[in-house]
Amino acid sequence: MPTINATNSGSGLDVRNLVDQLVAAEGAPVKARLDKKEIKVQEGLTAMGTFKGALLDFQASLAPLRKADAFKSINATSSNEDKFTVIAADNAVPGTYNIEISQLAQSQKLISRPVSSDLDSIGSGQITIEFGEVNADNHFIQNNTIPAQIIEIDEKNTTLRGIQQAINEANAGVKASIINDGSGYRLVLNAEKTGLQNSMRISISDNDQNNKDEAGLSILAYDPVAEQAASEESADSENPAEEENTSVQPSGKNMQQVAEARDAIFSVDGITISNSSNEIRDSIPGITLTLKKTTEDGFETFSVEKETAGIRTSIQSFIQSYNDLVTTINSLTGYDPETGTAGPLSGDAGIRGISDQIRRRLATSFSGINNNLVSLADIGITSSREGMLELDQAKLDRALEQHVDEIAHLFAAAVSVSDPRIRVSSERVPDVNGIFNITVQQIPSSGFYQGQASTSAQGFRFDTPEKFSVKVDDVSSSEIRLAPGQYASGQELANALQQAINRDSTLAAKGKSVTVDFINNSLRITSSSVGLGSVVSLLSASAKLADLAGLQVAEGKAGRNLTATVNGYDLVGEGRKLKLEGELKGIVLEVGGTETGNRGNLVVTNGIAAILDNATEGFLESNGLIDSRIEGYNERIKNIKEQREDLVRKLETSEQRYLKKFSNLDAMLGKMRSTSNFLEEKLSALPGAAKK
């Protein structure tokens, strides 16, 4: 629309000022109404932000109380942290303990004989690294928790340096290094784990066809139960007869042990304990000790005490944050009779609803869970007439001293079991409170293969490698070879078979392993897994293994599943794991032990802190009540802005209309004034006009 400019045609009418006043008069009431409306909406938006901030602060105070770990009330102190440190779990028994450390755990270290250069070829073949310990009968018993590792040495890595790299890249539990001690280059093998059960046995399959001599790759052989080869001193003896008596044939014990594997040996209150590691976790319930030095000068002590200061502080913070929230709600929704003004959220049913929900949850009863503390009032937390929480500190201190586990139930979300041999292996806590009985009908078992009775009464001798294959669970092995040799007993043969099976790369890749025993004059191969899917079958065996050791091709006997009843549901386990159903869905139990029947109780608690945290999370979520209200206020502000824009456009239209009208009026008045002047002039010229 073209702009109409105010003109001055001589009428004396101030069109611009008149139009401005009319436009201002037309827009003033609407503008005042919008200003007042926007101020109120902005106050509401600010108030809602204030409320959201107070609710976030309250939620933050719940975090230290919503998990059961926050209520661990045990603290442990070492008298000498240079010699040992101690950590206590919640089930540790308070008291003071004496400790003497006589020996630290140590890993084994072996060194090879010197060679002239670490870059000269030594030999090729296979290196097999096993871990175990030598028993009283001088038999090497393999540690079945660590699978044997086979390392291929070919033309690419036949040097001492290449062998070192191959061993380190295999991650076989051994660190290899090279030193030059002046006499030549030596390979050093250091076991990564300490303890007697982690001693090394290094077996060689040498491409020169002799696995025990001191030539080729077999210079790295180390059989801990073999005789030591004759020393250089005996070889230089002046008495040939003496040399003949002292020399022995190559035995495969060619590396030298420079540090033996040792267990840690210590005593607590006079009770001697040995452990393969210097970190002691299972010897004393709830206590973890880390040994650093021996105590040559006598015993040291460590104390285990209850520690509740952190819990007390968290509860006090929770009370203060709740009271701050109530104060904020009252100021935003209340009415001040002295000033006659209401809060910016007065009459907001949503905010009052949130306040009521929080207040009701504070009154949750735990009579079905706790015997002594069934509500917050039992630990000294009560509500005043004004709705504020008050704390009886003495009552809280008594409760912390006597029933800290029940305080955890009042606040935290947790799942626990009374049977120490059953472990909760899930983190989810269902939305239910209660105590549920656990009844086990059947303990899971492992599948096994039972061989025929052995025909050998004087041990087992195999002159050539004996081939066989097995199927463990659902995985078939490659062709396995039992090393030739004389096996003095059925158990020694069983140990060799176990090592051979567990070294199979196909089985190892799928995480399958077995134990082999010689029971009632026959071999039994047992899967390490449990349940109906656990089974061992013999797929093939050489004639001599079949005839002499009783290993006939046959399917084994499958294991049994875990079965139990919890909360009225009959459950079948997966291995040792039991997935619960119904209102307890999401809980997974790992059942240990061998007992059937009643196995104690499962306790599920959703304490007040956990309940309130979940509730406030719902209030604060992106599509929750508070954000919806804030979005509503923003929409109203946006609407007011649009109304202001509409008003501007309307007033612009009115201004143009007024300008047009008053400009026309001004022009008309100008013409009328001109006509008046003309008439006056003409009339004054008429005869007789001068007389007048």
Secondary structure, 3 states (H helix, E strand, C coil): CCCCCCCCCCCCCCHHHHHHHHHHHHHHHHHHHHHHHHHHHHHHHHHHHHHHHHHHHHHHHHHHHCEHHHHCCEEEEECCCCCEEEEECCCCCCEEEEEEEEECCECCEEECCCECCCCCECCCEEEEEEEEEECCCCCEEECCCCCCEEEEECCCCCEHHHHHHHHHHCCCCEEEEEEECCCCEEEEEEECCCCHHHEEEEEEEECCCCCCCCCHHHHHCECCCCCCCCCHHHHCCCCHHHHHHHCCCCCCECCEEEECCECEEEEECCEEEEECCCEECCCCCCEEEEECCCCCCCCEEEEEEECCHHHHHHHHHHHHHHHHHHHHHHHHHCEECCCCEECCCCCCHHHHHHHHHHHHHHCCCCCCCCCCCCCHHHHCEEECCCCCEEECHHHHHHHHHHCHHHHHHHHCEEEEECCCCEEECCCCCCCCCEEEEEEEEECCCCCEEECCCCCCCCCEEECCCEEEEEEECCEECCCEEECCEEECCHHHHHHHHHHHHHCCHHHHHCCCCEEEEEECCEEEEEECCCCCCCCEEEEEECHHHHHHHCCCCECCECCCCCEEEECCEEEECECCEEECCHHHCCCEEEECCCCCEEEEEEEEEECHHHHHHHHHHHHHCCCCHHHHHHHHHHHHHHHHHHHHHHHHHHHHHHHHHHHHHHHHHHHHHHHHHHHHHHHHHHHHCCCCCCCC
